[in-house]
Amino acid sequence: MHVVDSGWTFNGDYDRPTFSPSVLVTGGHHAKEWKAGDSCWCTFNEKHPGLTTFVCSRCHSFVKAGQIEFLADSTHALAGKTVPLESLGE
């Protein structure tokens, strides 16, 4: 789950929401603040196998009409796929 704030627009439709612009969440060496030579989750996990489940990642998506369109530059298994937005319940 990712959170969007006032920097995004919302179409007001709670059943088929659309947010704009795209949502980009990064961690580790994919984060724009990361500098070459800095440690990241990849290097930490290499030195300490099994200690954490954190990974360096990039999740880039559009939410349109209740569908999440994961862009190809994402680093996870859903990259390039579109899936329904799951309900958070009532």
WOKA-V677410 format. One line per field, one symbol per residue. ss: DSSP state (2 for helix, 1 for strand, 0 for the rest). psi: psi as a letter, one per 30 degrees, with the letter a starting at -180 (. if undefined). burial: + if it has 9 or more other ideal C-beta (glycine too) atoms within 8 Angstrom, else -. Layout:
# WOKA-V677410
ss=???
psi=???
burial=???
This chain:
# WOKA-V677410
ss=000000001100000000111111111222000000000022222220000000001111111100111100000000000111000000
psi=klklaffllkffjfeilkkkalkjkllbffkffkkkfllaeeeeeefikfelgklklkjklkjkhgkjjklfglglfgkglklkkkkgl.
burial=-------+----+---+++---+-++++++---+-----+++-++---------+++++++++--++++++--++--++-----+-----
